[in-house]
Amino acid sequence: QDSARNSMSRPEAVFTDSLQATLYDNNPRASHIPKPEDFAKIDMGRASAIFQERFGSAYGLTFIFVGSFDVDKIKPLLETYLAGLPAAPVPVKYRDLGVRPVAGVVKKDVRVGSEPKSSVSLTFTGPAKYSLAENTHFYMMIEAINIKIIDDIREKMSLIYGGGMSGALERAPYEHYQINASLPCGPENVDKVIAAVFAEIDQMKQNGPSQADLDKVKRALLEQHNIDVRTNSYWENYLQDATLYGTDPANVLTFEKRVDDVTVDDLREAARRYFNTANYVQAVQYPAVQ
């Protein structure tokens, strides 16, 4: 409770919590920052029972091992420590609880804190059909816009302190996408920042990125991929994803070609699909006293 109380004393935490509440129309099942009063509602006995119900059985679990080991030498360990685990049937499928973002254009101003600083948040959401190619286009489109946010809005216009865009195509509990722009700035620059971001979005929707920016995104992705494939965590996460969604683990071998094949037109069309300016949430943090 003390940790939650201290967390909510930070203006940034209050803003984030207000943003989530606005985005999901105060749905109690949506993610939010815990408040001290939330802990009084926890039934520790029920929480322990839930843990025991799921982790008291290995039913439906898939164990993934990555790293440097000899398969023959690890088999006796698996037989000793995994094969004998209890595996009584338990429910293993997730439930869609119907948590959905608000529709339309929703704007929220949050006045909190005393320091003369603001933050602009833009969140675009909507349905999306997942595929490897679509995921590649989606991610590269965001990275291409981030180049413009850094080069133009931060460096040339000096309107923001940092920040940028991030996003994901999600497959569970339903297929959808979410793009978040987080842009810290001075209170006097809020309107200029919003206008500049939408100008970059419009440019991407009209023309796509420049070939030079697309090439820069490709180089960065391929360089990072060459680093990632040397780490155990990358392979663990990739195999987890393939197991969870029933996809072919060998798809990792097509990553470089998928990136190389992306064109300016691909990213322009992606921007038209995902930046729906009739459906987004805009939240702005202002100091309580200006």
C-alpha positions as CSV (number, residue, x, y, z in Angstrom):
1,Q,0.0,0.0,0.0
2,D,2.8,2.4,0.8
3,S,4.4,1.7,-2.6
4,A,1.1,2.4,-4.3
5,R,0.6,5.6,-2.3
6,N,4.1,6.8,-3.3
7,S,3.5,5.9,-6.9
8,M,0.4,7.9,-7.2
9,S,2.2,10.9,-5.7
10,R,4.1,11.2,-9.0
11,P,2.3,13.4,-11.6
12,E,3.5,11.0,-14.4
13,A,1.7,8.1,-12.6
14,V,-1.5,10.1,-12.2
15,F,-1.4,11.0,-15.9
16,T,-0.8,7.4,-17.0
17,D,-3.6,6.2,-14.8
18,S,-6.0,8.8,-16.2
19,L,-5.0,7.9,-19.7
20,Q,-5.8,4.2,-19.2
21,A,-9.1,5.1,-17.5
22,T,-10.0,7.3,-20.5
23,L,-8.9,4.8,-23.1
24,Y,-10.9,2.0,-21.6
25,D,-13.9,4.1,-20.3
26,N,-13.1,3.3,-16.7
27,N,-13.4,-0.5,-17.2
28,P,-12.3,-2.0,-13.9
29,R,-10.6,-4.9,-15.7
30,A,-8.4,-2.7,-17.8
31,S,-4.8,-2.2,-16.7
32,H,-4.3,0.6,-14.2
33,I,-1.9,1.7,-11.5
34,P,-2.8,0.1,-8.1
35,K,-4.2,2.5,-5.5
36,P,-4.0,2.0,-1.8
37,E,-7.7,1.2,-1.5
38,D,-7.4,-1.6,-4.1
39,F,-5.4,-3.8,-1.7
40,A,-8.3,-3.9,0.8
41,K,-10.4,-5.7,-1.9
42,I,-7.9,-8.5,-2.3
43,D,-8.9,-11.9,-0.8
44,M,-5.6,-13.5,-0.1
45,G,-7.2,-16.9,0.3
46,R,-8.8,-16.7,-3.1
47,A,-5.5,-15.4,-4.6
48,S,-3.6,-18.4,-3.2
49,A,-6.3,-20.8,-4.4
50,I,-6.1,-19.4,-8.0
51,F,-2.3,-19.9,-7.9
52,Q,-2.6,-23.5,-6.6
53,E,-5.3,-24.3,-9.2
54,R,-3.1,-23.3,-12.1
55,F,0.4,-24.1,-10.9
56,G,-0.5,-27.2,-9.0
57,S,-0.9,-29.0,-12.3
58,A,1.4,-29.3,-15.3
59,Y,-1.6,-29.9,-17.5
60,G,-1.4,-28.0,-20.8
61,L,2.1,-26.6,-20.0
62,T,4.8,-26.6,-22.6
63,F,8.4,-26.4,-21.3
64,I,10.9,-24.7,-23.6
65,F,14.7,-25.0,-23.1
66,V,17.2,-22.9,-25.0
67,G,21.0,-22.6,-24.5
68,S,24.1,-24.7,-24.7
69,F,23.3,-28.3,-23.5
70,D,23.5,-31.9,-24.6
71,V,20.1,-33.3,-25.3
72,D,21.0,-36.8,-24.1
73,K,22.3,-35.4,-20.8
74,I,19.3,-33.3,-20.1
75,K,16.8,-36.1,-20.7
76,P,17.3,-37.8,-17.3
77,L,16.8,-34.4,-15.6
78,L,13.5,-34.0,-17.5
79,E,12.4,-37.4,-16.5
80,T,13.3,-36.7,-12.9
81,Y,11.9,-33.2,-12.5
82,L,9.2,-32.8,-15.1
83,A,7.8,-36.2,-16.0
84,G,6.5,-36.8,-12.5
85,L,4.7,-33.5,-12.1
86,P,1.0,-33.8,-11.3
87,A,-1.1,-33.1,-14.4
88,A,-4.7,-33.1,-13.3
89,P,-7.0,-31.5,-15.9
90,V,-7.5,-27.7,-15.4
91,P,-8.9,-25.0,-17.7
92,V,-6.1,-23.8,-20.0
93,K,-7.8,-21.4,-22.4
94,Y,-8.1,-17.7,-21.9
95,R,-11.4,-15.9,-21.7
96,D,-12.1,-12.7,-23.6
97,L,-13.5,-10.4,-20.9
98,G,-14.6,-7.8,-23.5
99,V,-12.1,-5.1,-22.5
100,R,-12.2,-2.7,-25.5
101,P,-10.9,0.9,-26.1
102,V,-13.4,3.7,-26.6
103,A,-14.5,4.5,-30.1
104,G,-14.3,7.9,-31.8
105,V,-12.1,10.9,-31.0
106,V,-11.7,11.4,-27.2
107,K,-9.7,14.2,-25.7
108,K,-8.6,14.5,-22.1
109,D,-6.6,17.1,-20.3
110,V,-5.0,16.2,-17.0
111,R,-3.8,19.0,-14.7
112,V,-1.4,17.6,-12.1
113,G,2.0,18.6,-10.6
114,S,3.7,22.0,-10.2
115,E,6.6,21.7,-12.6
116,P,6.3,23.6,-15.9
117,K,6.2,20.5,-18.1
118,S,3.6,18.6,-20.2
119,S,3.3,15.4,-22.0
120,V,1.2,14.6,-25.1
121,S,-0.2,11.1,-25.6
122,L,-1.9,9.9,-28.7
123,T,-3.4,6.4,-28.9
124,F,-4.8,4.8,-32.1
125,T,-6.7,1.6,-31.9
126,G,-8.8,-0.7,-34.1
127,P,-9.3,-4.2,-35.5
128,A,-6.4,-5.8,-37.4
129,K,-5.7,-9.1,-39.1
130,Y,-2.3,-10.5,-38.1
131,S,0.2,-12.0,-40.5
132,L,4.0,-12.0,-40.6
133,A,4.1,-9.6,-43.5
134,E,1.5,-7.3,-41.9
135,N,3.4,-7.3,-38.6
136,T,6.6,-6.3,-40.4
137,H,4.9,-3.5,-42.3
138,F,3.2,-2.2,-39.1
139,Y,6.5,-2.2,-37.1
140,M,8.5,-0.6,-39.9
141,M,5.9,2.1,-40.5
142,I,6.2,3.1,-36.8
143,E,10.0,3.2,-37.0
144,A,9.9,5.3,-40.1
145,I,7.7,7.8,-38.4
146,N,10.0,7.8,-35.4
147,I,12.8,8.9,-37.6
148,K,10.7,12.0,-38.6
149,I,9.7,12.7,-35.0
150,I,13.3,12.8,-34.0
151,D,14.7,14.6,-37.0
152,D,11.9,17.1,-37.5
153,I,9.9,17.6,-34.3
154,R,12.7,17.2,-31.8
155,E,15.9,18.3,-33.7
156,K,14.6,20.9,-36.2
157,M,11.6,22.3,-34.4
158,S,12.9,21.8,-30.9
159,L,9.3,21.1,-29.7
160,I,9.8,17.9,-27.6
161,Y,12.4,16.6,-25.1
162,G,12.3,13.0,-26.4
163,G,9.7,10.2,-26.7
164,G,8.2,8.7,-29.8
165,M,5.8,6.0,-31.1
166,S,5.4,2.4,-30.2
167,G,2.8,-0.2,-31.1
168,A,1.8,-3.8,-31.6
169,L,-0.5,-6.1,-33.5
170,E,-2.2,-8.3,-30.9
171,R,-3.8,-11.7,-31.5
172,A,-5.3,-12.4,-28.1
173,P,-7.9,-12.1,-26.7
174,Y,-9.0,-10.7,-30.1
175,E,-7.1,-9.4,-33.2
176,H,-6.4,-5.7,-32.9
177,Y,-3.7,-3.0,-33.0
178,Q,-2.6,-0.2,-30.8
179,I,-0.2,2.7,-31.5
180,N,0.9,5.0,-28.7
181,A,2.7,8.3,-29.2
182,S,4.3,9.7,-26.0
183,L,5.8,13.2,-26.4
184,P,7.1,15.2,-23.4
185,C,7.2,18.9,-24.1
186,G,6.8,22.4,-22.6
187,P,3.1,23.4,-21.8
188,E,3.5,26.3,-24.3
189,N,4.3,23.8,-27.1
190,V,1.4,21.3,-26.7
191,D,-0.7,22.5,-29.6
192,K,2.4,22.8,-31.9
193,V,3.5,19.2,-31.0
194,I,0.0,17.8,-31.7
195,A,-0.1,19.6,-35.1
196,A,3.4,18.5,-36.0
197,V,2.7,14.8,-35.2
198,F,-0.5,14.8,-37.3
199,A,1.4,16.5,-40.1
200,E,3.9,13.6,-40.0
201,I,1.1,11.1,-40.0
202,D,-0.6,12.8,-42.9
203,Q,2.7,12.8,-44.8
204,M,3.1,9.1,-44.2
205,K,-0.4,8.4,-45.3
206,Q,0.0,10.5,-48.5
207,N,3.5,9.5,-49.6
208,G,5.0,6.9,-47.3
209,P,8.5,7.4,-46.0
210,S,11.4,8.5,-48.2
211,Q,13.5,5.7,-49.6
212,A,16.4,6.9,-47.5
213,D,14.4,6.6,-44.3
214,L,13.1,3.2,-45.4
215,D,16.6,2.0,-46.0
216,K,17.7,3.3,-42.6
217,V,14.9,1.4,-40.9
218,K,15.9,-1.8,-42.8
219,R,19.5,-1.5,-41.8
220,A,18.6,-0.9,-38.1
221,L,16.3,-3.9,-38.0
222,L,18.7,-6.3,-39.7
223,E,21.6,-5.2,-37.5
224,Q,19.5,-5.7,-34.4
225,H,18.3,-9.1,-35.7
226,N,21.9,-10.2,-36.1
227,I,22.5,-9.3,-32.4
228,D,19.3,-10.9,-31.2
229,V,19.8,-14.3,-32.7
230,R,22.9,-14.7,-30.6
231,T,20.9,-14.5,-27.4
232,N,19.0,-17.2,-25.5
233,S,16.2,-14.8,-24.6
234,Y,15.4,-14.1,-28.3
235,W,15.0,-17.8,-29.1
236,E,13.0,-18.4,-25.9
237,N,10.6,-15.6,-26.7
238,Y,10.3,-16.7,-30.4
239,L,9.6,-20.3,-29.5
240,Q,7.1,-19.3,-26.9
241,D,5.3,-17.2,-29.5
242,A,5.3,-20.0,-32.0
243,T,3.9,-22.4,-29.4
244,L,1.2,-20.1,-28.1
245,Y,-0.1,-19.1,-31.5
246,G,0.6,-22.4,-33.4
247,T,2.9,-20.8,-36.0
248,D,5.9,-22.3,-37.7
249,P,9.1,-21.7,-35.7
250,A,11.0,-21.8,-39.0
251,N,9.5,-18.5,-39.9
252,V,12.4,-16.9,-38.1
253,L,14.5,-17.9,-41.2
254,T,12.5,-15.6,-43.4
255,F,13.0,-12.5,-41.3
256,E,15.7,-10.9,-43.5
257,K,13.7,-11.5,-46.7
258,R,10.5,-10.1,-45.2
259,V,12.4,-6.9,-44.2
260,D,14.2,-6.6,-47.6
261,D,10.9,-7.0,-49.5
262,V,9.2,-4.0,-47.8
263,T,8.6,-1.0,-50.1
264,V,7.6,2.6,-49.6
265,D,4.1,1.8,-50.9
266,D,3.8,-0.9,-48.3
267,L,4.3,1.5,-45.5
268,R,2.1,4.2,-47.0
269,E,-0.8,1.7,-47.2
270,A,-0.1,0.5,-43.6
271,A,-0.3,4.2,-42.4
272,R,-3.7,4.5,-44.2
273,R,-4.9,1.4,-42.4
274,Y,-3.7,2.1,-38.9
275,F,-3.7,5.9,-38.4
276,N,-7.5,6.3,-38.3
277,T,-7.9,10.0,-37.4
278,A,-11.6,9.4,-36.7
279,N,-10.7,7.0,-33.9
280,Y,-8.0,7.9,-31.3
281,V,-7.6,9.1,-27.7
282,Q,-5.6,12.3,-27.1
283,A,-4.5,13.0,-23.5
284,V,-2.4,15.9,-22.4
285,Q,-0.7,16.4,-19.1
286,Y,-0.5,20.0,-17.9
287,P,0.9,21.4,-14.6
288,A,-1.9,22.1,-12.1
289,V,-1.0,25.7,-11.9
290,Q,0.4,27.6,-14.9
